Amino acid sequence: MPKSKTQTLIDDISGQIAAGRLKPGDRLPSTAELRQQYGVSITVVRNAIQWLKAVGLVEGLAGVGVFVTEK
């Protein structure tokens, strides 16, 4: 069964974090940039970011962006 677009985005970002390509304190691309890069809707990006926040991989700072957390 193919992965959902949300799961694909989650897997890619969490994989980049695990591999060290995204390090603690790094800012994730903006919602618009992620939408364009992955060819997905704003809902897909928001759901993926929400999941990454829920598991503690990233945190959002209002008006600033979403950042990789310290492990």
GIKA-V804134 format. One record per backbone hydrogen bond with DSSP energy under -1.0 kcal/mol. NH is the residue of the N-H (numbers start at 1). CO is the residue of the C=O. If there is no record, write none. Layout:
[[NH,CO] [NH,CO]]
//
This chain:
[[8,4] [9,5] [10,6] [11,7] [12,8] [13,9] [14,10] [15,11] [16,12] [17,13] [18,14] [19,15] [21,16] [22,16] [25,68] [26,23] [28,66] [34,30] [35,31] [36,32] [37,33] [38,34] [39,35] [40,35] [45,41] [46,42] [47,43] [48,44] [49,45] [50,46] [51,47] [52,48] [53,49] [54,50] [55,51] [56,53] [57,52] [58,52] [59,67] [61,65] [64,61] [65,61] [67,59] [68,26] [69,57]]
//
